[in-house]
Amino acid sequence: MKTAPETTVIAALERAAREFGERPAQAHRTADGWVTTSWRDYCDQIFCAAAGFVELGVVPGTGLAILSANRPEWAIADLAAIAAGAIPTGIFVTNTPEQCAYVLDHTEATVAVADNSEALAKLLAARGGAPRLRTIVLFDEGEVETSAATAATAGHPEIVTWRRLLELGAAAGKKIVADRLAEQRPDDVATLIYTSGTTGSPKGVELTHRNLVWTAWCGAHETIRMNPEDRQLSYLPLAHIAEQMLTLHLPLQHGGCTFYVAALDRVPEALREVRPTIFFAVPRVWEKLQSAVEKASSEAPPLRRRLLSWARRKALAAGYAAQRGEAVGFGAALADRLVLGKVRAKLGLHRVRHAASAAAPISLGTLEFFLSLGVPIFEIYGLSETSGPGTISTPGRFRTGSVGPAMPGVEIRLAADGEIQMRGPNIFRGYRKDPQATASAIDADGWFHTGDIGELSQDGFLRITDRKKELLVTSGGKKIAPAPIENRLREIEGVAHAVLLGEQRNYVAALLTLDPTALPTLAGRLGSPARSIVDGARCPLLRAFFGSEIERVNGELARYESVRKFEVLPTEFTVDGGELTPTLKLKRKVVRQKFAARIEEIYSQGAG
């Protein structure tokens, strides 16, 4: 392995601008199509915004918060904050004003950035808990005058447009930024990531320039091996480390172009338009794409369905053969040329050479589904504290169902209880203003205790079992990892989410939610009139189907793990509803609290 450069984030940016010049760095959608920005212009805008932040009084070492959906200005504001010596932190757009206030106060932010009037209103509502906040920079100018008048009369922070910020920066010049850059060192904190958290208050994860540059360099040059021709979508929350690494830091190393997608429901269309070479998605996004293909397949003529089934069998066998280092037969190549290539083209995945999944467990059924389409999904495992990836699967080294081996330069070991521990240049410096939590997470020898349970093969492939804190302990003292069982339940046709129950109970039960995309096809096949998730939750035919499928799953489980009862909820789990994090990860604690009465009903009736 080559040695990663000892440098800062902004030094990496300047090198990228010199090396990639007029090549496209960013792209956003307009009514007339995609509009790109070159690397040179991208860098110039960052330095201009940085000078503007300095003019607004940003002090080195203090926070600068960004509350916005994904867009080119998000990246510019983040890197400009770093250039100005501030420590940027993203705030999830789903956060409440109280949650915004916590981050603003904890980071000591004097300046925040918002994308629109809704985000602005949240920041203004948060001002009581963030007394240091003096200025809000607004990307969209539509309601600036009205908002500014309201702010002035109510004692709100000053509101400045993004355009005005750039004007301030242009007038100030680059020297004031150069003076700030001269003071920066690789081991300085570059950014703060506030964990969205499945439990408790968020912690501020301090990542240094060294953490970010090393991880991006290793990802671009030692594992994924990216290049300036690569194109990728940015659509997952940029407040999350995974999207920041993909959108902000990896491109500084490989020079490819990032296409910003305004909303999750526009991803399928963007895939077809952009035809990315790199595509990162959380499991729920992969599941939605799978449901779309399955729905289209169910509506196709019988001959076409049989042809697709034949092609998928060939591709799945070939995919596993390739993992074993065996030759792939001619039949798989023929199936790909005649059938699967066309399916991938319709999805917009035909140019993808690295498809990845992370942030939550993904089911074996979904992994095998895409492997059978000729799209192997390379799993990544990591946390905010590991600067994103800690392990990574690549075309040369991957196994379906494993999150891969450690990143080059990263060490992994398992504690006596199976907890995964990591050590390497990607490990965070500490938790903001919380030395006790830092000492608990990183031991004296530099090992980070992840809180996850896993299994490590002799040749270094890691498999995640569950979160240490989320293990269920039955009244009989049996310990059960819920995630693997929940994944099997989610593979049942028509199921969107599954939550395992059984903490201090004498048997295991489950809550299920329905997939509204898959429901019509399933209901039609079973002869059920249900077309909505509310009707589906009450339908005896669907309940009988789920019951038989759960019995099939139980046949693969230990007796004490078997799901004895289940309940189909007449609702979906959503980010807005609080059951999912912004990266669509399940919040089991919230679900159990929210549906506590329903859970008590399940157990009050006995195992049956």
C-alpha positions as CSV (number, residue, x, y, z in Angstrom):
1,M,0.0,0.0,0.0
2,K,1.2,3.5,-0.9
3,T,1.4,6.1,1.8
4,A,-1.5,8.6,1.9
5,P,-0.5,12.2,1.8
6,E,0.0,14.1,5.1
7,T,-2.2,17.1,4.3
8,T,-5.3,19.0,5.0
9,V,-8.7,18.8,3.4
10,I,-8.3,22.2,1.7
11,A,-4.8,21.3,0.4
12,A,-6.5,18.2,-1.2
13,L,-9.1,20.5,-2.7
14,E,-6.4,22.8,-4.2
15,R,-4.6,19.9,-5.7
16,A,-7.8,18.6,-7.2
17,A,-8.5,22.0,-8.8
18,R,-5.0,22.1,-10.3
19,E,-5.1,18.5,-11.6
20,F,-8.7,18.3,-12.8
21,G,-9.2,21.9,-13.9
22,E,-12.1,22.2,-16.4
23,R,-13.4,18.7,-15.8
24,P,-16.9,18.6,-14.2
25,A,-17.0,18.4,-10.4
26,Q,-20.6,19.1,-9.6
27,A,-24.0,18.9,-11.5
28,H,-27.5,19.9,-10.6
29,R,-30.8,19.5,-12.4
30,T,-32.6,22.5,-13.9
31,A,-35.6,22.7,-16.2
32,D,-33.2,22.6,-19.1
33,G,-31.3,19.5,-17.9
34,W,-28.1,18.9,-15.9
35,V,-25.8,21.9,-15.4
36,T,-22.2,21.2,-14.4
37,T,-19.5,23.2,-12.5
38,S,-15.8,22.6,-13.2
39,W,-13.3,21.8,-10.6
40,R,-11.6,25.2,-11.0
41,D,-14.9,27.1,-10.5
42,Y,-15.9,24.8,-7.6
43,C,-12.6,25.6,-5.8
44,D,-13.0,29.4,-6.5
45,Q,-16.5,29.4,-5.1
46,I,-15.3,27.6,-2.0
47,F,-12.6,30.2,-1.4
48,C,-15.0,33.0,-2.1
49,A,-17.6,31.7,0.4
50,A,-14.8,31.1,3.0
51,A,-13.7,34.7,2.7
52,G,-17.4,35.6,3.2
53,F,-17.6,33.5,6.4
54,V,-14.5,35.3,7.7
55,E,-16.1,38.6,7.0
56,L,-19.2,37.5,8.9
57,G,-17.0,37.0,12.0
58,V,-16.5,33.2,12.0
59,V,-13.9,32.3,14.6
60,P,-11.5,29.4,14.0
61,G,-12.5,26.3,16.0
62,T,-16.2,27.2,16.4
63,G,-19.0,25.4,14.7
64,L,-20.8,26.4,11.5
65,A,-24.1,24.5,11.0
66,I,-25.7,23.6,7.7
67,L,-29.4,22.7,7.6
68,S,-30.2,21.9,4.0
69,A,-31.2,19.2,1.5
70,N,-28.4,18.0,-0.8
71,R,-27.4,20.6,-3.4
72,P,-24.0,22.0,-4.7
73,E,-24.1,24.9,-2.2
74,W,-24.1,22.3,0.7
75,A,-20.6,21.1,-0.4
76,I,-19.3,24.6,-1.0
77,A,-20.5,25.8,2.4
78,D,-19.0,22.8,4.2
79,L,-15.6,23.1,2.5
80,A,-15.7,26.9,2.8
81,A,-16.2,26.6,6.5
82,I,-13.2,24.3,6.8
83,A,-11.1,26.8,4.8
84,A,-12.3,29.6,7.1
85,G,-11.0,27.6,10.1
86,A,-14.5,26.8,11.4
87,I,-15.8,23.3,12.1
88,P,-18.8,22.5,9.9
89,T,-21.5,20.2,11.0
90,G,-24.6,19.1,9.1
91,I,-28.0,19.1,10.7
92,F,-30.6,16.6,9.4
93,V,-33.5,18.4,7.7
94,T,-35.9,16.2,9.8
95,N,-34.5,17.6,13.1
96,T,-36.9,19.5,15.3
97,P,-36.0,23.1,16.4
98,E,-35.0,21.7,19.8
99,Q,-32.6,19.2,18.2
100,C,-31.2,22.0,16.0
101,A,-30.7,24.2,19.1
102,Y,-28.7,21.3,20.8
103,V,-26.3,21.1,17.8
104,L,-26.0,24.9,17.5
105,D,-25.2,25.3,21.2
106,H,-22.9,22.3,21.4
107,T,-20.8,23.5,18.5
108,E,-20.9,27.1,19.7
109,A,-22.0,28.1,16.2
110,T,-22.2,31.8,15.4
111,V,-23.2,31.3,11.8
112,A,-25.6,28.8,10.3
113,V,-26.7,28.0,6.7
114,A,-30.2,27.2,5.6
115,D,-31.6,26.2,2.2
116,N,-35.1,27.6,2.4
117,S,-37.8,29.3,4.5
118,E,-38.7,26.0,6.3
119,A,-35.1,25.5,7.4
120,L,-34.8,29.1,8.3
121,A,-38.0,28.9,10.4
122,K,-36.4,26.0,12.4
123,L,-33.2,27.9,13.0
124,L,-35.2,31.0,14.1
125,A,-37.3,28.8,16.4
126,A,-34.1,27.3,17.9
127,R,-32.5,30.7,18.8
128,G,-33.6,30.5,22.5
129,G,-31.3,27.4,22.9
130,A,-28.5,28.8,20.8
131,P,-27.6,32.2,22.2
132,R,-24.3,32.5,20.2
133,L,-26.0,32.3,16.8
134,R,-25.7,35.7,15.1
135,T,-26.1,35.1,11.4
136,I,-28.1,32.8,9.1
137,V,-27.0,32.5,5.5
138,L,-29.9,31.5,3.2
139,F,-29.4,29.7,-0.1
140,D,-32.8,30.5,-1.5
141,E,-33.7,34.2,-1.7
142,G,-37.5,34.0,-2.2
143,E,-38.6,35.1,1.3
144,V,-35.4,36.9,2.5
145,E,-36.9,40.4,2.8
146,T,-39.9,39.3,4.7
147,S,-37.9,37.0,7.0
148,A,-35.3,39.7,7.5
149,A,-37.9,42.2,8.6
150,T,-39.4,39.7,11.0
151,A,-36.0,38.9,12.4
152,A,-35.1,42.5,12.9
153,T,-38.2,43.2,15.0
154,A,-38.1,40.0,17.0
155,G,-34.4,40.1,17.9
156,H,-33.5,37.2,15.6
157,P,-30.1,36.7,14.0
158,E,-29.2,38.7,10.9
159,I,-30.2,37.0,7.7
160,V,-27.8,37.1,4.8
161,T,-28.4,35.7,1.3
162,W,-25.9,33.2,-0.2
163,R,-25.3,35.7,-3.0
164,R,-24.5,38.4,-0.5
165,L,-22.0,36.1,1.2
166,L,-20.2,35.5,-2.0
167,E,-20.1,39.3,-2.7
168,L,-18.6,39.8,0.7
169,G,-16.0,37.2,0.0
170,A,-15.1,38.5,-3.5
171,A,-14.6,42.0,-2.0
172,A,-12.4,40.7,0.9
173,G,-10.1,38.6,-1.4
174,K,-8.3,35.3,-0.8
175,K,-5.6,36.5,1.5
176,I,-7.8,36.4,4.6
177,V,-8.5,32.8,3.8
178,A,-4.8,32.0,3.2
179,D,-4.0,33.4,6.6
180,R,-6.5,30.9,8.2
181,L,-5.1,28.0,6.1
182,A,-1.6,28.7,7.2
183,E,-2.6,27.8,10.7
184,Q,-4.2,24.4,9.8
185,R,-2.6,21.1,10.5
186,P,-3.6,17.5,9.6
187,D,-4.4,16.6,13.2
188,D,-6.8,19.6,13.7
189,V,-10.5,18.8,13.8
190,A,-12.0,19.4,10.4
191,T,-15.6,18.4,10.8
192,L,-18.2,17.3,13.4
193,I,-20.7,14.6,12.7
194,Y,-23.6,14.4,15.1
195,T,-24.8,10.8,15.1
196,S,-28.5,10.5,14.2
197,G,-28.7,7.9,16.8
198,T,-31.1,5.0,17.3
199,T,-31.1,5.8,21.0
200,G,-30.3,8.7,23.3
201,S,-28.9,12.2,22.5
202,P,-26.5,12.6,19.6
203,K,-22.8,12.7,20.2
204,G,-20.5,15.1,18.3
205,V,-17.9,13.0,16.5
206,E,-14.7,14.9,15.9
207,L,-13.0,14.0,12.6
208,T,-9.6,15.4,11.8
209,H,-8.2,16.5,8.4
210,R,-6.0,13.3,8.6
211,N,-9.0,11.1,9.2
212,L,-10.9,12.5,6.2
213,V,-8.0,12.8,3.7
214,W,-6.6,9.3,4.6
215,T,-10.0,7.6,4.4
216,A,-10.8,9.3,1.1
217,W,-7.4,8.6,-0.4
218,C,-7.6,4.9,0.7
219,G,-11.1,4.5,-0.8
220,A,-10.3,6.2,-4.1
221,H,-6.8,4.7,-4.7
222,E,-6.5,1.5,-2.7
223,T,-10.0,-0.1,-2.7
224,I,-12.6,1.2,-5.1
225,R,-9.9,2.6,-7.5
226,M,-11.9,5.6,-8.7
227,N,-11.0,7.9,-11.6
228,P,-12.1,11.2,-13.2
229,E,-14.6,9.5,-15.4
230,D,-16.6,8.3,-12.4
231,R,-20.1,9.8,-11.8
232,Q,-22.2,9.4,-8.7
233,L,-25.4,10.6,-7.2
234,S,-25.7,12.6,-4.0
235,Y,-29.1,12.1,-2.4
236,L,-28.7,10.6,1.1
237,P,-28.5,13.1,4.0
238,L,-25.2,15.1,3.8
239,A,-25.3,15.4,7.6
240,H,-24.3,11.7,7.6
241,I,-20.6,10.7,7.3
242,A,-21.3,8.1,4.5
243,E,-22.7,10.8,2.2
244,Q,-20.1,13.3,3.2
245,M,-17.3,10.9,2.4
246,L,-18.9,10.0,-1.0
247,T,-19.9,13.6,-2.0
248,L,-17.3,15.8,-0.4
249,H,-14.0,13.9,0.2
250,L,-13.7,11.0,-2.2
251,P,-14.1,13.3,-5.3
252,L,-11.1,15.4,-4.1
253,Q,-9.0,12.3,-4.7
254,H,-10.5,10.9,-7.9
255,G,-11.8,14.0,-9.7
256,G,-15.2,12.5,-10.8
257,C,-18.5,14.3,-10.9
258,T,-21.2,14.4,-8.3
259,F,-24.9,14.8,-9.5
260,Y,-27.1,16.2,-6.8
261,V,-30.6,14.7,-6.5
262,A,-33.2,16.9,-4.6
263,A,-35.3,14.1,-3.1
264,L,-35.2,10.4,-2.5
265,D,-38.2,9.7,-4.8
266,R,-36.3,11.2,-7.7
267,V,-33.5,8.7,-7.5
268,P,-34.9,6.2,-10.0
269,E,-35.3,9.0,-12.6
270,A,-31.8,10.3,-11.8
271,L,-30.3,6.8,-12.2
272,R,-31.7,6.6,-15.7
273,E,-30.5,10.1,-16.7
274,V,-27.1,10.1,-15.1
275,R,-26.1,6.4,-15.5
276,P,-23.6,6.5,-12.6
277,T,-20.5,4.4,-12.4
278,I,-20.6,4.4,-8.6
279,F,-23.9,4.0,-6.7
280,F,-24.2,3.9,-3.0
281,A,-27.5,3.2,-1.3
282,V,-28.8,2.2,2.1
283,P,-30.7,-1.2,2.2
284,R,-34.2,0.4,2.1
285,V,-33.3,2.1,-1.3
286,W,-32.1,-1.3,-2.7
287,E,-35.3,-2.9,-1.5
288,K,-37.4,-0.3,-3.2
289,L,-35.5,-0.8,-6.5
290,Q,-36.0,-4.6,-6.0
291,S,-39.8,-4.1,-5.5
292,A,-40.0,-2.0,-8.7
293,V,-38.3,-4.7,-10.7
294,E,-40.5,-7.5,-9.2
295,K,-43.6,-5.5,-9.8
296,A,-42.7,-4.9,-13.5
297,S,-41.8,-8.6,-13.8
298,S,-45.1,-9.8,-12.4
299,E,-46.9,-7.7,-15.0
300,A,-44.8,-9.0,-18.0
301,P,-46.0,-11.7,-20.4
302,P,-45.4,-15.3,-19.2
303,L,-42.6,-15.9,-21.7
304,R,-40.7,-12.8,-20.7
305,R,-41.1,-13.8,-17.0
306,R,-39.6,-17.3,-17.7
307,L,-36.8,-15.8,-19.7
308,L,-35.9,-13.4,-16.8
309,S,-36.1,-16.2,-14.3
310,W,-33.7,-18.3,-16.4
311,A,-31.3,-15.4,-16.8
312,R,-31.3,-14.6,-13.1
313,R,-30.5,-18.2,-12.2
314,K,-27.6,-18.2,-14.5
315,A,-26.3,-14.9,-13.2
316,L,-26.7,-15.9,-9.5
317,A,-24.7,-19.1,-10.1
318,A,-22.1,-17.2,-12.0
319,G,-21.9,-14.5,-9.2
320,Y,-21.2,-17.1,-6.6
321,A,-18.7,-19.0,-8.9
322,A,-16.8,-15.8,-9.4
323,Q,-16.5,-15.3,-5.6
324,R,-15.0,-18.8,-5.3
325,G,-12.6,-18.0,-8.1
326,E,-14.2,-20.5,-10.5
327,A,-14.8,-20.0,-14.2
328,V,-18.1,-18.5,-15.3
329,G,-19.9,-20.5,-18.0
330,F,-21.1,-19.2,-21.4
331,G,-24.7,-19.4,-20.3
332,A,-24.3,-16.5,-17.9
333,A,-22.7,-14.3,-20.6
334,L,-25.6,-15.1,-23.0
335,A,-28.2,-14.4,-20.3
336,D,-26.5,-11.1,-19.5
337,R,-26.4,-10.0,-23.2
338,L,-30.0,-11.1,-24.0
339,V,-31.8,-10.2,-20.8
340,L,-30.0,-8.8,-17.8
341,G,-28.2,-6.0,-19.6
342,K,-31.6,-4.6,-20.7
343,V,-33.0,-4.8,-17.2
344,R,-30.0,-2.9,-15.8
345,A,-30.3,-0.3,-18.5
346,K,-34.0,0.3,-17.6
347,L,-32.9,0.8,-14.0
348,G,-30.0,3.1,-15.0
349,L,-27.5,0.6,-13.4
350,H,-25.9,-0.6,-16.6
351,R,-22.7,1.5,-16.2
352,V,-22.3,0.9,-12.4
353,R,-19.0,-0.9,-11.7
354,H,-19.2,-0.4,-7.9
355,A,-22.6,-0.7,-6.2
356,A,-22.4,-0.4,-2.4
357,S,-24.6,-0.7,0.7
358,A,-24.0,0.4,4.2
359,A,-25.6,2.2,7.3
360,A,-27.9,-0.8,8.2
361,P,-28.1,-4.5,7.7
362,I,-29.2,-5.7,4.2
363,S,-31.0,-9.0,3.7
364,L,-29.4,-11.9,1.9
365,G,-32.5,-12.0,-0.3
366,T,-31.9,-8.5,-1.6
367,L,-28.1,-9.1,-2.1
368,E,-28.9,-12.3,-4.1
369,F,-31.6,-10.5,-6.1
370,F,-29.2,-7.9,-7.4
371,L,-26.4,-10.5,-7.8
372,S,-28.9,-12.3,-10.1
373,L,-29.2,-9.1,-12.2
374,G,-25.5,-8.9,-12.6
375,V,-25.2,-6.1,-10.0
376,P,-23.1,-7.4,-7.0
377,I,-23.6,-5.2,-4.0
378,F,-20.4,-4.6,-2.1
379,E,-21.2,-4.1,1.5
380,I,-19.3,-1.5,3.6
381,Y,-19.2,-1.4,7.4
382,G,-18.3,1.6,9.4
383,L,-19.5,4.3,11.7
384,S,-19.2,8.1,12.1
385,E,-16.3,7.3,14.5
386,T,-14.4,5.4,11.7
387,S,-14.8,8.3,9.2
388,G,-17.2,6.2,7.3
389,P,-15.7,2.9,6.0
390,G,-13.9,0.5,8.3
391,T,-14.3,-2.5,6.1
392,I,-15.0,-2.5,2.4
393,S,-15.9,-5.2,-0.2
394,T,-14.4,-4.8,-3.7
395,P,-14.7,-6.8,-6.9
396,G,-11.6,-8.7,-6.1
397,R,-12.4,-9.4,-2.5
398,F,-16.0,-9.9,-1.6
399,R,-18.5,-12.5,-0.4
400,T,-22.2,-12.1,-0.5
401,G,-23.4,-11.7,3.1
402,S,-20.1,-10.3,4.4
403,V,-19.2,-6.6,4.9
404,G,-15.7,-7.4,3.6
405,P,-12.2,-7.2,4.9
406,A,-10.7,-4.2,6.8
407,M,-9.6,-1.2,4.8
408,P,-5.9,-1.3,4.0
409,G,-4.1,0.1,7.1
410,V,-7.0,-0.6,9.5
411,E,-6.8,-3.3,12.1
412,I,-9.8,-5.3,13.3
413,R,-10.2,-7.7,16.2
414,L,-13.0,-9.2,18.2
415,A,-13.3,-8.9,22.0
416,A,-14.2,-11.9,24.1
417,D,-17.9,-11.1,23.9
418,G,-17.6,-10.7,20.1
419,E,-17.6,-6.9,20.0
420,I,-15.8,-5.5,17.0
421,Q,-12.9,-3.3,17.7
422,M,-10.9,-1.2,15.2
423,R,-7.7,0.7,15.1
424,G,-6.2,2.9,12.3
425,P,-5.8,6.3,10.7
426,N,-9.6,6.6,10.2
427,I,-10.5,6.5,13.9
428,F,-11.9,9.7,15.2
429,R,-10.2,12.0,17.7
430,G,-13.0,12.0,20.3
431,Y,-16.5,13.1,21.2
432,R,-17.0,16.8,21.4
433,K,-16.9,18.0,25.0
434,D,-17.2,14.5,26.4
435,P,-13.9,13.1,27.5
436,Q,-15.6,10.3,29.6
437,A,-17.5,8.9,26.5
438,T,-14.2,9.2,24.5
439,A,-12.3,7.2,27.1
440,S,-15.0,4.6,27.1
441,A,-14.9,4.3,23.3
442,I,-11.2,4.4,22.6
443,D,-8.9,2.4,24.9
444,A,-5.4,3.1,26.0
445,D,-4.0,1.2,23.0
446,G,-6.0,3.1,20.5
447,W,-8.7,0.5,19.8
448,F,-12.1,1.9,19.1
449,H,-14.9,-0.2,20.7
450,T,-17.7,-0.1,18.1
451,G,-20.6,-1.6,20.2
452,D,-21.3,-4.0,17.3
453,I,-21.1,-7.8,17.5
454,G,-19.6,-9.7,14.7
455,E,-17.8,-12.8,13.4
456,L,-14.4,-12.7,11.7
457,S,-13.3,-15.4,9.3
458,Q,-9.7,-16.7,9.2
459,D,-9.0,-14.8,6.0
460,G,-10.3,-11.5,7.5
461,F,-13.9,-11.2,6.2
462,L,-16.2,-9.6,8.7
463,R,-19.9,-10.4,9.3
464,I,-22.0,-8.2,11.5
465,T,-24.4,-10.0,13.9
466,D,-26.0,-7.0,15.7
467,R,-25.6,-4.0,18.0
468,K,-24.3,-5.1,21.4
469,K,-26.9,-2.9,23.1
470,E,-29.8,-4.3,21.0
471,L,-29.4,-8.0,21.9
472,L,-32.7,-9.3,23.3
473,V,-32.5,-11.2,26.6
474,T,-35.5,-13.4,27.2
475,S,-37.0,-14.1,30.6
476,G,-35.2,-17.4,30.3
477,G,-31.8,-15.7,29.9
478,K,-31.4,-16.5,26.2
479,K,-29.6,-13.8,24.2
480,I,-31.0,-13.2,20.7
481,A,-29.6,-11.0,18.0
482,P,-32.6,-9.4,16.4
483,A,-31.1,-8.0,13.1
484,P,-30.5,-11.4,11.4
485,I,-34.0,-12.6,12.2
486,E,-35.6,-9.3,11.2
487,N,-33.7,-9.5,7.9
488,R,-35.2,-12.9,7.2
489,L,-38.7,-11.7,8.0
490,R,-38.1,-8.7,5.7
491,E,-37.4,-11.2,2.9
492,I,-41.0,-12.3,3.0
493,E,-42.9,-10.9,0.1
494,G,-45.0,-7.9,1.0
495,V,-43.0,-7.1,4.2
496,A,-41.3,-3.7,4.5
497,H,-40.0,-3.7,8.1
498,A,-39.9,-6.2,10.9
499,V,-39.2,-5.5,14.6
500,L,-38.4,-8.4,16.9
501,L,-39.8,-8.4,20.4
502,G,-38.9,-10.6,23.4
503,E,-36.9,-8.6,25.9
504,Q,-37.6,-10.2,29.3
505,R,-40.5,-12.1,27.8
506,N,-40.9,-15.9,27.6
507,Y,-41.2,-16.0,23.8
508,V,-40.4,-14.0,20.7
509,A,-42.9,-12.0,18.7
510,A,-42.7,-9.6,15.8
511,L,-44.2,-6.4,14.5
512,L,-44.5,-6.2,10.7
513,T,-45.2,-3.3,8.3
514,L,-46.3,-3.8,4.7
515,D,-44.6,-2.7,1.5
516,P,-47.1,-0.6,-0.4
517,T,-45.3,-1.2,-3.7
518,A,-45.4,-5.0,-3.3
519,L,-48.9,-5.2,-1.7
520,P,-51.1,-5.0,-4.8
521,T,-49.3,-7.9,-6.6
522,L,-49.3,-10.1,-3.5
523,A,-52.9,-9.4,-2.7
524,G,-54.0,-10.1,-6.3
525,R,-52.2,-13.4,-6.3
526,L,-53.8,-14.4,-3.0
527,G,-57.3,-13.3,-4.0
528,S,-57.3,-10.6,-1.4
529,P,-59.3,-7.3,-2.0
530,A,-56.7,-5.3,0.1
531,R,-55.0,-2.5,-1.8
532,S,-53.9,-0.3,1.0
533,I,-51.7,-1.1,4.0
534,V,-54.7,-0.4,6.3
535,D,-56.8,-3.0,4.5
536,G,-53.8,-5.3,4.3
537,A,-53.2,-5.3,8.0
538,R,-56.7,-6.5,8.6
539,C,-56.9,-9.1,5.8
540,P,-57.1,-12.7,6.9
541,L,-55.7,-14.0,3.6
542,L,-52.6,-11.9,4.0
543,R,-52.3,-12.8,7.7
544,A,-52.4,-16.5,6.8
545,F,-49.7,-16.0,4.2
546,F,-47.4,-14.2,6.6
547,G,-48.0,-16.9,9.2
548,S,-47.0,-19.7,6.9
549,E,-43.9,-17.7,5.8
550,I,-42.9,-17.0,9.4
551,E,-43.2,-20.8,10.1
552,R,-40.8,-21.4,7.2
553,V,-38.4,-18.9,8.7
554,N,-38.8,-20.5,12.2
555,G,-37.6,-23.8,10.7
556,E,-34.2,-22.2,10.2
557,L,-34.0,-20.8,13.8
558,A,-33.3,-22.2,17.2
559,R,-36.4,-23.0,19.2
560,Y,-35.9,-20.1,21.6
561,E,-35.5,-17.7,18.6
562,S,-38.7,-18.8,16.9
563,V,-41.4,-16.1,16.3
564,R,-44.4,-17.4,18.1
565,K,-46.8,-14.4,17.4
566,F,-46.8,-11.5,15.0
567,E,-48.8,-8.3,14.4
568,V,-49.2,-6.5,11.1
569,L,-49.3,-2.7,11.7
570,P,-51.7,-0.6,9.6
571,T,-49.0,2.0,9.1
572,E,-45.6,2.6,7.5
573,F,-42.3,3.3,9.3
574,T,-41.0,6.7,8.2
575,V,-38.4,9.3,9.1
576,D,-41.1,11.9,9.9
577,G,-42.9,9.4,12.1
578,G,-39.7,8.8,14.1
579,E,-39.4,5.1,13.5
580,L,-36.4,5.5,11.1
581,T,-33.3,7.6,11.2
582,P,-32.6,10.0,8.3
583,T,-30.6,7.2,6.7
584,L,-33.6,4.9,7.0
585,K,-32.2,2.8,9.8
586,L,-34.7,1.3,12.2
587,K,-35.1,2.9,15.7
588,R,-36.2,-0.2,17.6
589,K,-36.6,1.7,20.9
590,V,-38.9,4.3,19.3
591,V,-41.0,1.5,17.7
592,R,-41.4,-0.3,21.0
593,Q,-42.4,2.8,22.8
594,K,-44.8,4.0,20.1
595,F,-46.5,0.6,19.8
596,A,-46.3,-0.3,23.5
597,A,-50.0,-0.9,23.9
598,R,-50.1,-3.2,20.8
599,I,-47.1,-5.1,22.2
600,E,-48.8,-5.6,25.5
601,E,-51.9,-6.9,23.7
602,I,-49.7,-9.5,21.9
603,Y,-48.2,-10.8,25.1
604,S,-51.4,-10.6,27.2
605,Q,-53.0,-13.1,24.9
606,G,-50.3,-15.7,25.4
607,A,-48.3,-17.6,22.8
608,G,-51.4,-19.4,21.4
